[in-house]
Structure formats: C-alpha cells, structure tokens
C-alpha cells in the first residue's frame, strides 16, 4: 500500500514527459515555434531536456516499487 504515491508520481512524470516530447516534435516538424519570442533552437532544446528529465524521474519512481 505504500507504493501508491510512487506509482501515481511515476505515471504523472512519464505521461507529462512523453506528451511534452511529442508536442515539441510536432511543433518542430510543422515549423511552428515551441515558445513565442524565443529562439527556436533554444526553446526546443529546453523543452526536450525538460521532457527527458520528466521521463527519467518517472522511470525512477516506477523502478522504486
């Protein structure tokens, strides 16, 4: 019963990271900006790093079961 919060946190991090990564990829493929008023390369890099970090945190939480 103690693993409930870990499963929830892991699922949230993993879903957020995957969604952010997909959203960033779609925006880049369409040629649209990832963030308004910011360099495309910089905003795509920061968004991709945030998505990767969220995926790693989700994996970490899920492997601690």
C-alpha positions as a printed Julia matrix, in Angstrom:
65×3 Matrix{Float64}:
  0.0    0.0     0.0
  2.92   2.33    0.44
  3.77   2.21   -3.26
  0.56   4.01   -4.31
  2.07   7.51   -4.3
  5.17   6.27   -6.14
  3.06   4.72   -8.89
  0.99   7.87   -9.2
  4.03  10.17   -9.3
  5.82   7.91  -11.76
  2.81   7.77  -14.06
  2.35  11.54  -13.95
  6.01  12.23  -14.7
  6.1    9.66  -17.5
  2.91  10.9   -19.15
  3.98  14.54  -18.89
  7.43  13.81  -20.31
  6.06  11.76  -23.2
  3.39  14.35  -24.02
  5.9   17.22  -23.92
  8.32  15.32  -26.14
  5.61  14.51  -28.69
  4.26  18.07  -28.61
  7.74  19.53  -29.14
  8.4   17.16  -32.03
  5.11  18.03  -33.73
  5.75  21.75  -33.37
  9.23  21.41  -34.84
  8.04  19.21  -37.72
  5.38  21.76  -38.66
  7.9   24.58  -38.47
  5.98  26.33  -35.7
  7.72  27.93  -32.72
  7.9   25.97  -29.49
  7.76  29.2   -27.46
  6.77  32.64  -28.72
  9.51  35.24  -28.84
 12.34  32.78  -28.17
 14.94  31.28  -30.47
 13.57  28.02  -31.98
 16.7   26.03  -31.21
 16.91  27.23  -27.61
 13.23  26.63  -26.87
 13.28  23.18  -28.49
 16.39  22.26  -26.52
 14.94  23.37  -23.19
 11.61  21.63  -23.87
 13.37  18.42  -24.89
 15.58  18.48  -21.8
 12.55  19.04  -19.57
 10.75  16.14  -21.26
 13.75  13.86  -20.87
 14.1   14.82  -17.21
 10.42  14.09  -16.58
 10.77  10.7   -18.28
 13.82   9.85  -16.2
 12.03  10.87  -12.99
  9.02   8.81  -13.99
 11.21   5.8   -14.65
 12.99   6.31  -11.34
  9.72   6.44   -9.43
  8.37   3.37  -11.18
 11.51   1.32  -10.59
 11.45   2.01   -6.84
  8.39  -0.21   -6.4
